[in-house]
């Protein structure tokens, strides 16, 4: 922020209207305000701070104290500041609560505190709250306290900045140098690192659970490495090598068992063929036995019939 002109009216020790043209001081560098005690140095600070934020620059001065006791009752108390920010020019005007002579009749009337902000495009805000929010949020990006610490440092206040807590200094410098984007990036990276750490832990726990489930024969040569893996004493690289060996070993065993099963299936088929042949023989033998019994019965009937045929016939009868 660079002050362009400051108009003060019936403000502090200034009974009348005074305009300060800061353009005569140039457009670069710092402004050093010096003078004897009581010369009005703090009033200039107060006027600029009040114009922007509606408050004094010091802790012991309130806006209702700004009305000059030397001012004529008809002279308004107000501050008007023209300033540049981001290459754009703004105008802000404020007045505190004070009593002023009535325009009609005699006596005094109360003038309520008010504010007005004119943007570079000519648009106007005429409510104090809207003006306050626009200056802090949309234009300056810093509040009154931060402004006093980085833009307009009174006697002894620079030391306060140097001695301020770390978090407070970080906030001031972050806004001063517009590094909030880096803070956001840092927070995102920190969150991402935390998420990845949690994911790695979950995968590590899952891997440890899988390692605990490794199976092997007690008399297997790989059982020694397997026990180390289950006890967490084997590096993950060696665990992978062990798993590869166990898989190869199990694959070979499975292949051997498949061959044995195939051979047993062949033998079973042959046995079933033999059993089938035996069944046929048994059926044939049973049928033959039955035929023999039938033949025997037929032979007996034949013998009986033959005997009956061979006997002489008695004609006389």
Secondary structure in CASP SS format (residue, H / E / C, confidence):
PFRMAT SS
TARGET T0000
AUTHOR 0000-0000-0000
METHOD secondary structure of the structure
MODEL  1
X C 1.00
X E 1.00
X E 1.00
X E 1.00
X E 1.00
X E 1.00
X E 1.00
X E 1.00
X E 1.00
X E 1.00
X E 1.00
X C 1.00
X C 1.00
X E 1.00
X E 1.00
X E 1.00
X E 1.00
X E 1.00
X E 1.00
X E 1.00
X E 1.00
X H 1.00
X H 1.00
X H 1.00
X H 1.00
X C 1.00
X C 1.00
X C 1.00
X C 1.00
X C 1.00
X C 1.00
X C 1.00
X C 1.00
X C 1.00
X C 1.00
X C 1.00
X C 1.00
X C 1.00
X C 1.00
X C 1.00
X H 1.00
X H 1.00
X H 1.00
X H 1.00
X H 1.00
X H 1.00
X H 1.00
X H 1.00
X H 1.00
X H 1.00
X H 1.00
X H 1.00
X H 1.00
X C 1.00
X C 1.00
X C 1.00
X C 1.00
X C 1.00
X C 1.00
X C 1.00
X C 1.00
X C 1.00
X H 1.00
X H 1.00
X H 1.00
X C 1.00
X E 1.00
X C 1.00
X C 1.00
X C 1.00
X C 1.00
X C 1.00
X C 1.00
X C 1.00
X C 1.00
X C 1.00
X C 1.00
X E 1.00
X E 1.00
X E 1.00
X E 1.00
X E 1.00
X E 1.00
X E 1.00
X E 1.00
X C 1.00
X C 1.00
X E 1.00
X E 1.00
X E 1.00
X E 1.00
X E 1.00
X E 1.00
X E 1.00
X E 1.00
X C 1.00
X C 1.00
X E 1.00
X E 1.00
X E 1.00
X E 1.00
X C 1.00
X C 1.00
X C 1.00
X C 1.00
X C 1.00
X C 1.00
X E 1.00
X E 1.00
X E 1.00
X E 1.00
X C 1.00
X C 1.00
X E 1.00
X E 1.00
X E 1.00
X E 1.00
X E 1.00
X C 1.00
X C 1.00
X C 1.00
X C 1.00
X C 1.00
X E 1.00
X E 1.00
X C 1.00
X C 1.00
X H 1.00
X H 1.00
X H 1.00
X H 1.00
X H 1.00
X H 1.00
X H 1.00
X H 1.00
X H 1.00
X H 1.00
X H 1.00
X H 1.00
X H 1.00
X C 1.00
X C 1.00
X C 1.00
X H 1.00
X H 1.00
X H 1.00
X H 1.00
X H 1.00
X H 1.00
X H 1.00
X C 1.00
X C 1.00
X C 1.00
X C 1.00
X C 1.00
X C 1.00
X H 1.00
X H 1.00
X H 1.00
X H 1.00
X H 1.00
X H 1.00
X H 1.00
X C 1.00
X C 1.00
X H 1.00
X H 1.00
X H 1.00
X H 1.00
X H 1.00
X H 1.00
X H 1.00
X H 1.00
X H 1.00
X H 1.00
X H 1.00
X C 1.00
X C 1.00
X C 1.00
X H 1.00
X H 1.00
X H 1.00
X H 1.00
X H 1.00
X H 1.00
X H 1.00
X H 1.00
X H 1.00
X H 1.00
X H 1.00
X H 1.00
X H 1.00
X H 1.00
X H 1.00
X H 1.00
X H 1.00
X H 1.00
X H 1.00
X H 1.00
X H 1.00
X H 1.00
X H 1.00
X H 1.00
X H 1.00
X H 1.00
X H 1.00
X H 1.00
X H 1.00
X H 1.00
X H 1.00
X H 1.00
X H 1.00
X C 1.00
X C 1.00
X C 1.00
X C 1.00
X C 1.00
X C 1.00
X C 1.00
X C 1.00
X C 1.00
X C 1.00
X H 1.00
X H 1.00
X H 1.00
X H 1.00
X H 1.00
X H 1.00
X H 1.00
X H 1.00
X C 1.00
X C 1.00
X C 1.00
X C 1.00
X C 1.00
X H 1.00
X H 1.00
X H 1.00
X H 1.00
X H 1.00
X H 1.00
X H 1.00
X H 1.00
X H 1.00
X H 1.00
X H 1.00
X H 1.00
X H 1.00
X H 1.00
X H 1.00
X H 1.00
X H 1.00
X H 1.00
X H 1.00
X H 1.00
X H 1.00
X H 1.00
X H 1.00
X H 1.00
X H 1.00
X H 1.00
X H 1.00
X H 1.00
X H 1.00
X H 1.00
X H 1.00
X H 1.00
X H 1.00
X H 1.00
X H 1.00
X H 1.00
X H 1.00
X H 1.00
X H 1.00
X H 1.00
X H 1.00
X H 1.00
X H 1.00
X H 1.00
X H 1.00
X H 1.00
X H 1.00
X H 1.00
X H 1.00
X H 1.00
X H 1.00
X H 1.00
X H 1.00
X H 1.00
X H 1.00
X H 1.00
X H 1.00
X H 1.00
X H 1.00
X H 1.00
X H 1.00
X H 1.00
X H 1.00
X H 1.00
X H 1.00
X H 1.00
X H 1.00
X H 1.00
X H 1.00
X H 1.00
X H 1.00
X H 1.00
X H 1.00
X H 1.00
X H 1.00
X C 1.00
X C 1.00
X C 1.00
X C 1.00
X C 1.00
X C 1.00
X C 1.00
END
